[in-house]
Amino acid sequence: MGDIKLLSSRSFRHRRRRYRRHRRSQSKVEKKSRRCKKQLVSQGKKMNKMVGRVALLCIRRLRWFHRGRVVRSVMSKSIENKSDEEVKEEV
């Protein structure tokens, strides 16, 4: 016999696949709503990443100019005052 772990993981994989197939065969309306939800979630994630990156950029820049000073408040203000488009352009 092979490894017990291997067998269990294989069966688990198959079970998951079967479940997925079943989900796919359900109504198109649900499919559409799920797709929208996914898009929204991914958009949110992207925005979070963007904001994070901009924050990092700001921190780096500020560190470069003001070494030894705490300038986090300046950084947060610079993000809050910008619209999403400006944020995207900066990244």
Steps between C-alpha positions, in 0.01 A plus 500: 500500500607856433527772756178555693546876477531477123180298468301733721622808315412339167147415607464849640609648169246293311225598740584866449494459124160334511363779717634761259337329205170494685529872573568571133184324388281726714301796370660769285365779719701370793802469272469863398460625856797292608709645219404854602588426859836360394572807291410730787717307741797501263451873439506562872814293535664691216412833661640383832820398326515833320451702816758286677749556221440873493546511876829317464612737227409800715681355799809435291496848353442664836769292663735617230424866578446493876731245647454466874161675507163329530292606203224244489223760533625676186489169317141416599382850407660474157302181436167624640502818290553317173228344290527137387617599151788704636597211724502264204711737293759527773546125531 
